Amino acid sequence: MSTPVTTVHDDNVDRGVAFLDEKLGRDVWLPRLNFATLDLGSCQRCVACQATGIGWYGSAIESLGITIEHMHREYNSAGSWTVAHGFGLQFGHRADWPGLTDAWRRRVTELRAEVST
């Protein structure tokens, strides 16, 4: 049996999943995610944009009830609200967009497997 892959992003992604579940419902946002184009480093192809169907990150987050001020307020020691919910990275760690994108892909793959069983 292989050991599951975990990263520093997993807890943040789990909070992001719970947030999207609450705001949109898993049956709405989960099918919208497209792995071929998903890129957390892109303000047009991130989870928030794909989940909401809105083509710009700031507008997508605001449509979910999060203001720009709230997004940037310190949430915990991990950084801002966006970091704590797996939608962004701390300054100085921006090179890890592929790692954050992979964490979302793994979690979404797990969720889709749960739905199909």
C-alpha positions in Angstrom: 0.0 0.0 0.0 1.4 3.4 -0.9 1.6 6.2 1.5 -0.7 9.1 0.8 1.0 12.3 -0.4 0.6 15.2 1.9 1.9 18.7 1.7 2.0 21.9 3.7 -1.0 22.9 1.6 -3.4 20.1 2.5 -5.0 21.7 5.6 -5.5 25.0 3.7 -7.1 23.2 0.8 -9.4 21.4 3.2 -10.5 24.7 4.6 -11.0 25.9 1.0 -13.1 22.9 0.2 -15.3 23.4 3.3 -15.7 27.1 2.3 -16.8 26.3 -1.2 -19.1 23.6 0.1 -20.8 26.1 2.3 -21.0 28.9 -0.2 -21.8 27.0 -3.4 -22.5 23.4 -2.6 -20.2 20.6 -3.6 -22.6 19.5 -6.3 -22.2 22.9 -8.0 -18.5 23.7 -7.7 -16.8 20.3 -7.9 -17.9 19.4 -11.5 -16.8 22.8 -12.7 -13.1 22.2 -12.0 -11.1 21.4 -15.1 -7.8 19.8 -14.4 -6.5 20.6 -17.9 -6.6 24.3 -17.2 -6.5 24.5 -13.4 -3.6 26.7 -12.3 -3.6 28.4 -8.9 -1.0 30.8 -10.1 -3.4 32.2 -12.7 -6.0 34.9 -11.8 -8.2 33.4 -14.6 -7.8 29.6 -14.1 -7.7 29.3 -10.4 -10.1 27.3 -8.2 -12.2 30.3 -7.3 -12.7 31.3 -10.9 -13.5 27.8 -12.1 -15.8 27.1 -9.1 -17.8 30.3 -9.5 -17.6 30.6 -13.3 -16.3 34.1 -12.9 -13.2 34.9 -15.0 -11.2 37.0 -12.6 -9.9 36.0 -9.1 -10.9 39.1 -7.2 -14.4 39.1 -8.6 -14.8 35.4 -8.0 -13.8 35.7 -4.3 -16.0 38.7 -3.8 -19.0 36.8 -5.3 -18.4 34.3 -2.5 -18.9 37.1 0.1 -15.2 37.8 0.9 -14.1 41.4 0.5 -10.7 42.5 -0.6 -10.0 43.8 2.9 -10.9 40.4 4.4 -8.8 38.6 1.9 -5.7 40.4 2.9 -6.3 40.6 6.7 -4.1 38.3 8.7 -6.1 35.1 9.4 -3.5 33.1 11.4 0.2 32.4 11.5 0.0 30.8 8.0 -0.8 34.3 6.5 -3.9 35.8 5.0 -7.4 34.4 4.5 -6.4 33.4 0.9 -3.4 31.4 2.2 -5.4 29.8 5.0 -8.1 28.6 2.6 -5.7 27.3 -0.2 -6.5 30.0 -2.6 -3.1 31.8 -2.3 0.5 31.6 -1.1 2.5 33.6 1.4 4.9 36.2 0.0 8.2 34.6 -0.3 6.7 31.2 -1.3 5.2 32.3 -4.7 7.3 29.7 -6.5 5.1 26.9 -5.1 2.0 27.6 -7.2 2.5 24.2 -8.9 2.5 22.5 -5.4 -0.7 24.3 -4.4 -2.3 23.4 -7.7 -1.3 19.7 -7.1 -2.8 19.8 -3.6 -6.1 20.9 -5.0 -6.0 18.3 -7.8 -5.3 15.5 -5.2 -8.2 16.6 -3.0 -10.6 17.1 -5.9 -9.7 13.6 -7.2 -10.5 12.2 -3.7 -13.8 14.0 -3.6 -14.8 12.9 -7.1 -14.0 9.3 -6.2 -16.3 9.6 -3.1 -19.1 10.9 -5.3 -18.7 8.1 -7.9 -18.8 5.3 -5.3 
